[in-house]
Amino acid sequence: QVQLVESGGGLVQPGGSLRLSCAASGSIFSINLMGWYRQAPGKQRELVASITSGGNTNYADSVKGRFTISRDNAKNTVSLQMNSLKPEDTAVYYCNGNISPFNRFRTDATSPRSYWGQGTQVTVSS
């Protein structure tokens, strides 16, 4: 079983900062792409930022220059540093990982699949 658990959401004033963290745990053979998505009320879930196991990053245009994604491969964690927050950043933020679990005998990997965290609320308001 694989789980992703996020932390770090909350209420912040415009222009403020927050740091989100996500830890993957369980029977993990390897983690490929990890990312953060967000979903605002009445809107579709959208990609905020992603990072490969090699450290290559990708950002939505709306957050470039303000958000920074990072990961610790040894600890199976991914973080999102959010600076200069705007009211339009308000959303539920979800951690996602493309993860290959161990097989039942823990001798090899099984096919990778997408795992999601439970989401953490970020509210930017004065």
C-alpha positions as a Markdown table, in Angstrom:
| # | Residue | x | y | z |
|---|---|---|---|---|
| 1 | Gln | 0.0 | 0.0 | 0.0 |
| 2 | Val | 1.3 | 3.4 | -0.9 |
| 3 | Gln | 0.1 | 6.7 | 0.7 |
| 4 | Leu | 0.8 | 10.3 | 0.1 |
| 5 | Val | 0.3 | 12.7 | 3.0 |
| 6 | Glu | 0.3 | 16.5 | 2.6 |
| 7 | Ser | 0.9 | 19.2 | 5.2 |
| 8 | Gly | 1.4 | 22.9 | 5.4 |
| 9 | Gly | -1.7 | 24.5 | 4.1 |
| 10 | Gly | -3.5 | 27.4 | 5.8 |
| 11 | Leu | -4.7 | 31.0 | 5.6 |
| 12 | Val | -2.2 | 33.6 | 4.5 |
| 13 | Gln | -2.5 | 37.3 | 3.4 |
| 14 | Pro | -1.8 | 38.4 | -0.1 |
| 15 | Gly | 1.9 | 38.7 | -0.7 |
| 16 | Gly | 2.6 | 36.1 | 2.0 |
| 17 | Ser | 4.3 | 32.7 | 1.8 |
| 18 | Leu | 3.5 | 29.1 | 2.6 |
| 19 | Arg | 5.4 | 25.9 | 2.2 |
| 20 | Leu | 3.6 | 22.6 | 1.4 |
| 21 | Ser | 5.1 | 19.2 | 2.0 |
| 22 | Cys | 4.2 | 15.8 | 0.9 |
| 23 | Ala | 5.6 | 12.5 | 2.1 |
| 24 | Ala | 5.1 | 9.2 | 0.3 |
| 25 | Ser | 5.2 | 6.0 | 2.3 |
| 26 | Gly | 4.5 | 2.3 | 2.0 |
| 27 | Ser | 5.8 | -0.4 | -0.3 |
| 28 | Ile | 7.6 | 1.9 | -2.7 |
| 29 | Phe | 10.1 | 0.6 | -5.3 |
| 30 | Ser | 10.7 | 3.9 | -7.1 |
| 31 | Ile | 9.1 | 7.2 | -7.6 |
| 32 | Asn | 9.2 | 8.9 | -11.0 |
| 33 | Leu | 7.4 | 12.2 | -11.5 |
| 34 | Met | 6.0 | 14.0 | -8.5 |
| 35 | Gly | 3.9 | 17.1 | -8.7 |
| 36 | Trp | 1.4 | 19.5 | -7.1 |
| 37 | Tyr | -2.0 | 20.1 | -8.5 |
| 38 | Arg | -4.7 | 22.5 | -7.3 |
| 39 | Gln | -8.5 | 22.8 | -7.6 |
| 40 | Ala | -10.4 | 25.9 | -6.9 |
| 41 | Pro | -14.2 | 25.9 | -6.3 |
| 42 | Gly | -16.0 | 25.4 | -9.6 |
| 43 | Lys | -12.8 | 24.8 | -11.6 |
| 44 | Gln | -11.0 | 21.8 | -12.9 |
| 45 | Arg | -7.9 | 20.4 | -11.2 |
| 46 | Glu | -4.8 | 21.9 | -12.7 |
| 47 | Leu | -1.1 | 21.2 | -12.6 |
| 48 | Val | 0.9 | 23.7 | -10.6 |
| 49 | Ala | 4.4 | 22.2 | -10.7 |
| 50 | Ser | 6.1 | 18.9 | -11.3 |
| 51 | Ile | 9.6 | 17.5 | -10.8 |
| 52 | Thr | 11.3 | 14.4 | -12.2 |
| 53 | Ser | 13.5 | 12.1 | -10.1 |
| 54 | Gly | 16.5 | 13.8 | -11.8 |
| 55 | Gly | 15.3 | 17.3 | -10.7 |
| 56 | Asn | 13.9 | 18.7 | -13.9 |
| 57 | Thr | 11.0 | 21.0 | -13.1 |
| 58 | Asn | 7.9 | 22.3 | -14.9 |
| 59 | Tyr | 5.6 | 25.1 | -13.7 |
| 60 | Ala | 2.3 | 26.5 | -14.7 |
| 61 | Asp | 2.7 | 30.0 | -16.2 |
| 62 | Ser | 0.6 | 31.5 | -13.4 |
| 63 | Val | 3.1 | 30.5 | -10.7 |
| 64 | Lys | 6.4 | 30.8 | -12.5 |
| 65 | Gly | 8.8 | 33.0 | -10.5 |
| 66 | Arg | 6.7 | 32.7 | -7.4 |
| 67 | Phe | 6.6 | 29.0 | -6.6 |
| 68 | Thr | 9.4 | 26.5 | -6.3 |
| 69 | Ile | 9.1 | 22.7 | -6.3 |
| 70 | Ser | 11.8 | 20.5 | -4.7 |
| 71 | Arg | 12.1 | 16.9 | -3.7 |
| 72 | Asp | 14.2 | 14.7 | -1.5 |
| 73 | Asn | 14.5 | 11.3 | -3.2 |
| 74 | Ala | 16.1 | 9.6 | -0.2 |
| 75 | Lys | 13.1 | 10.6 | 2.0 |
| 76 | Asn | 10.4 | 10.3 | -0.7 |
| 77 | Thr | 9.2 | 13.8 | -0.1 |
| 78 | Val | 8.2 | 16.7 | -2.4 |
| 79 | Ser | 7.7 | 20.3 | -1.3 |
| 80 | Leu | 6.2 | 23.4 | -2.8 |
| 81 | Gln | 7.5 | 26.8 | -1.6 |
| 82 | Met | 4.9 | 29.4 | -2.5 |
| 83 | Asn | 5.8 | 33.1 | -2.3 |
| 84 | Ser | 4.0 | 36.3 | -3.3 |
| 85 | Leu | 0.7 | 34.5 | -2.9 |
| 86 | Lys | -2.4 | 36.0 | -4.6 |
| 87 | Pro | -6.1 | 35.5 | -3.9 |
| 88 | Glu | -6.3 | 33.5 | -7.1 |
| 89 | Asp | -4.0 | 30.9 | -5.6 |
| 90 | Thr | -6.7 | 29.9 | -3.2 |
| 91 | Ala | -7.5 | 26.2 | -3.8 |
| 92 | Val | -7.1 | 22.7 | -2.4 |
| 93 | Tyr | -3.6 | 21.6 | -3.3 |
| 94 | Tyr | -3.0 | 17.9 | -4.0 |
| 95 | Cys | 0.3 | 16.0 | -4.1 |
| 96 | Asn | 0.7 | 13.5 | -6.9 |
| 97 | Gly | 3.3 | 10.8 | -7.5 |
| 98 | Asn | 3.9 | 8.4 | -10.3 |
| 99 | Ile | 5.0 | 5.5 | -8.2 |
| 100 | Ser | 6.1 | 1.9 | -8.8 |
| 101 | Pro | 5.2 | -0.3 | -5.8 |
| 102 | Phe | 7.1 | -3.4 | -4.9 |
| 103 | Asn | 5.6 | -6.7 | -5.9 |
| 104 | Arg | 4.2 | -8.9 | -3.1 |
| 105 | Phe | 7.5 | -10.6 | -2.5 |
| 106 | Arg | 9.4 | -7.2 | -2.5 |
| 107 | Thr | 11.8 | -8.6 | -5.2 |
| 108 | Asp | 10.9 | -6.3 | -8.1 |
| 109 | Ala | 8.7 | -3.4 | -9.1 |
| 110 | Thr | 5.2 | -3.5 | -10.4 |
| 111 | Ser | 3.7 | -1.2 | -13.0 |
| 112 | Pro | 3.7 | 2.5 | -12.1 |
| 113 | Arg | 0.5 | 4.2 | -11.3 |
| 114 | Ser | -0.6 | 7.6 | -10.1 |
| 115 | Tyr | -1.2 | 8.2 | -6.4 |
| 116 | Trp | -2.9 | 11.2 | -4.8 |
| 117 | Gly | -2.8 | 12.8 | -1.4 |
| 118 | Gln | -5.9 | 13.8 | 0.4 |
| 119 | Gly | -5.4 | 17.5 | -0.3 |
| 120 | Thr | -4.6 | 20.6 | 1.8 |
| 121 | Gln | -6.5 | 23.9 | 1.7 |
| 122 | Val | -4.6 | 27.1 | 0.9 |
| 123 | Thr | -6.6 | 30.3 | 1.3 |
| 124 | Val | -5.1 | 33.7 | 0.4 |
| 125 | Ser | -7.2 | 36.5 | 1.8 |
| 126 | Ser | -6.9 | 39.7 | 3.7 |
